[in-house]
Amino acid sequence: MPSRDGILRKYRGMSTGRGHPYPGFTTRGPSTNANAVATIIDGKAVAAQVRDEVRRDVEAFRCEHGYAPSLATVLVGDNAASATYVRSKRKACAEVGITSIPHELPADTTQADLDHLVHTLNARADVHGILVQLPLPAHVDTDAVLTAIHPDKDVDGLHPTNQARLLMGQDGLRPCTPLGVMRLIATTDTVLWRKGEVLLVVVSRFFKFDADNAVRFDGTPSDPTCAAIYRTRGLLLLASQ
């Protein structure tokens, strides 16, 4: 039966050993098919499959330990988009049997109070994961808050320790968005080339990093070198709701 760490490894993207940091990333040579056509990925179907897998593992965890794994969410302020996102996370937890522990704080919450809450959640044995919803109010030091989260409870994979583990191919919690993208690509049996043949497009400041298979990218490829790479790569991902 899966342990709590086992569930975190599988569903928050922890790699095993020193393989590629994202499961499903194939490191064979690039495709030579010049007549390749677009592949439509049914994201809802993949999401349903993932949730079924999580639900089964959560139930196995509950049977073994007598309680469900939990996720604490921290929402600061009244940002409508953030509130919607956090509600969706709580709903997803309920659907798969994960205990949701919500914390909603006013927009004028001080740095000290937020730090205290994070440290309290770190110390609670009944809290297995912590998600601090971003963006935080302007007066809060976001980097300090993310660094305060214990790396083993950092379900967004934004702690510097987890970011370093990602770049080094070591065990660590992975950012869910790129992990989800790799899960979607894996359903298409697309062959990806690791060394310089894939453009990793990341639009959040928390996911920018330099590696031999990544390019810094902030919206439009204005830099000539980046633009050339963007045009010539064999993989283009388009998202549609």
C-alpha positions in Angstrom: 0.0 0.0 0.0 1.3 3.5 -0.7 2.8 5.6 2.0 2.2 9.3 2.4 5.6 10.0 0.7 4.6 7.5 -2.0 1.5 9.5 -2.8 3.5 12.7 -2.9 6.1 11.2 -5.2 3.5 9.9 -7.7 1.1 12.9 -7.8 3.3 15.8 -7.1 6.0 14.6 -9.5 8.9 13.3 -7.4 11.3 11.5 -9.6 13.1 8.3 -8.6 16.8 8.1 -8.9 18.6 10.4 -11.3 16.4 10.1 -14.3 14.6 13.0 -16.0 12.8 15.2 -13.5 9.4 14.9 -15.3 8.0 11.4 -15.8 7.0 10.6 -19.4 9.9 12.6 -20.9 11.5 10.4 -23.6 15.1 11.1 -24.3 15.4 9.4 -27.7 16.2 11.1 -30.9 13.9 13.6 -32.6 11.2 12.6 -35.1 12.0 13.0 -38.7 8.4 13.1 -39.9 8.1 16.3 -41.9 4.4 15.8 -42.4 3.4 15.6 -38.8 -0.1 16.8 -38.0 -1.6 18.2 -34.9 -2.7 15.9 -32.1 -5.6 16.9 -29.9 -5.2 15.7 -26.4 -8.4 15.2 -24.3 -7.2 16.9 -21.2 -10.5 16.2 -19.3 -10.1 12.5 -19.9 -6.5 12.5 -18.7 -7.5 14.5 -15.6 -10.2 12.0 -14.8 -7.8 9.2 -15.1 -5.3 10.9 -12.8 -8.0 11.6 -10.2 -9.1 8.0 -10.3 -5.5 6.9 -9.7 -5.2 9.4 -6.8 -8.6 8.3 -5.3 -7.5 4.6 -5.3 -4.2 5.4 -3.6 -5.8 7.8 -1.1 -8.2 5.0 -0.1 -5.3 2.5 0.2 -3.5 5.1 2.4 -6.5 5.5 4.6 -6.9 1.8 5.0 -3.3 1.4 6.0 -2.9 4.5 8.3 -6.4 5.1 9.5 -6.6 8.7 8.2 -6.4 10.5 4.8 -3.5 12.6 3.6 -4.2 16.4 3.9 -3.6 19.6 2.1 -3.5 23.0 3.8 -4.4 25.9 1.5 -3.5 29.5 2.4 -5.4 32.3 0.7 -4.4 35.9 1.5 -6.7 38.8 0.4 -9.7 38.9 -1.9 -8.2 38.2 -5.3 -11.1 36.7 -7.2 -9.0 34.5 -9.5 -7.0 33.2 -6.6 -10.2 32.4 -4.6 -11.6 30.5 -7.6 -8.4 28.5 -7.9 -8.3 27.6 -4.2 -11.9 26.5 -4.3 -11.1 24.2 -7.2 -8.3 22.7 -5.3 -10.5 22.1 -2.3 -13.1 20.6 -4.6 -10.5 18.3 -6.1 -9.4 17.2 -2.7 -12.9 16.3 -1.7 -13.4 14.3 -4.9 -10.4 12.1 -4.2 -10.8 11.9 -0.4 -7.9 14.2 0.6 -8.6 16.2 3.7 -8.6 20.0 2.9 -7.5 22.4 5.6 -8.4 25.9 4.4 -6.9 29.1 5.8 -8.3 32.4 4.5 -6.5 35.6 5.7 -7.3 39.3 5.2 -5.4 41.3 2.6 -3.6 43.3 5.4 -2.2 40.2 7.0 1.4 41.0 8.1 4.5 39.2 7.0 5.1 38.0 10.6 1.5 36.6 10.9 1.8 34.8 7.6 5.2 33.4 8.4 3.9 32.2 11.8 1.0 30.3 10.1 3.4 28.6 7.6 5.7 27.5 10.4 2.7 26.3 12.4 1.6 24.2 9.4 5.1 22.9 9.0 5.1 21.6 12.5 1.6 20.0 12.4 1.8 16.2 11.9 -1.7 16.1 10.4 -0.7 18.5 7.6 1.0 16.7 4.8 1.1 19.4 2.1 1.0 23.2 2.1 -0.2 25.4 -0.8 0.2 29.2 -0.4 -1.9 30.7 -3.2 0.0 33.3 -5.3 0.1 36.2 -5.9 0.4 37.5 -2.4 -0.4 41.1 -1.5 2.4 43.6 -2.5 3.6 44.2 1.1 4.4 40.5 1.6 7.8 39.1 0.7 6.7 36.2 -1.5 10.1 34.6 -1.7 10.4 34.6 2.0 7.1 32.9 2.4 7.9 30.2 -0.2 11.2 29.5 1.4 9.6 29.2 4.8 7.5 26.2 3.6 9.2 22.9 4.5 10.5 21.3 1.3 8.7 18.0 2.0 5.3 19.8 2.3 5.9 22.2 -0.6 3.3 20.8 -3.0 3.9 23.5 -5.6 7.6 22.6 -5.8 8.7 26.3 -5.5 11.0 26.0 -2.5 14.6 26.6 -3.5 15.5 23.1 -2.3 13.0 21.5 -4.6 14.0 23.8 -7.5 17.6 22.8 -7.1 16.6 19.1 -6.9 14.7 19.5 -10.1 17.7 20.9 -12.0 20.0 18.2 -10.5 17.5 15.3 -11.4 17.2 14.4 -7.7 14.1 13.5 -5.7 11.9 16.5 -4.9 8.4 17.8 -5.3 7.7 19.1 -8.8 5.7 22.1 -10.0 2.4 20.8 -11.1 1.9 22.7 -14.3 4.9 21.4 -16.2 4.4 18.0 -14.7 0.8 18.0 -16.0 2.1 19.0 -19.5 4.5 16.1 -19.5 1.7 13.7 -18.5 -0.5 15.0 -21.4 2.4 14.6 -23.9 3.0 11.1 -22.6 -0.5 10.1 -23.7 0.4 10.9 -27.4 3.5 8.6 -27.6 5.4 11.7 -28.9 9.1 11.2 -29.0 10.9 14.1 -27.3 14.6 14.9 -27.7 16.2 16.0 -24.5 19.3 17.9 -25.7 18.3 21.2 -27.2 15.4 19.9 -29.3 12.5 20.9 -27.1 11.6 24.4 -26.2 10.3 24.5 -22.6 7.9 27.5 -22.5 7.3 28.7 -19.0 5.5 32.0 -18.4 5.8 32.2 -14.6 8.7 33.9 -12.9 8.9 30.9 -10.5 9.6 28.4 -13.2 12.3 30.1 -15.2 15.6 28.2 -15.2 18.6 27.7 -17.4 19.4 24.2 -18.4 20.5 22.4 -21.6 16.9 21.6 -22.4 15.3 24.9 -21.5 15.1 28.5 -22.7 14.1 31.6 -20.7 10.8 32.8 -22.1 8.5 35.6 -20.9 5.6 35.8 -23.3 6.7 36.6 -26.8 10.1 35.5 -28.1 11.4 39.0 -28.7 15.1 37.9 -28.5 16.3 36.9 -32.0 18.0 33.7 -30.7 14.9 32.7 -28.7 12.6 33.5 -31.6 14.7 31.3 -34.0 14.5 28.4 -31.6 10.8 28.9 -31.0 10.2 28.7 -34.8 12.3 25.7 -35.5 11.4 23.3 -32.7 9.2 20.3 -33.6 6.8 20.6 -30.7 4.2 23.3 -30.2 1.8 23.2 -27.3 -1.5 25.1 -27.5 -3.9 25.2 -24.6 -7.6 25.7 -25.0 -10.4 25.7 -22.4 
